[in-house]
Amino acid sequence: MKGAKDEVPEPIAVEVVRLWADLDARRRMRTYRASVKLAFRQRVAL
């Protein structure tokens, strides 16, 4: 999203699609990640 911030308007909704974590050798959470979908309004050209 950081790269596309200047190209699209402000999001009006966010949907969390998937959550997951990377574990280390001791089964502790090392990193936590989320995949999301953003929705925004866009004019339709007729």
C-alpha angles and dihedrals in degrees: 000000000000092000095047097044094103094046101055134046124250113297117253096195140017124204120196105220104176138002124197141156135215113227129208126223091279091053092251120142110262100174134002121211139186133193114211139181120218125209124202138166118260129182116242115227112223 
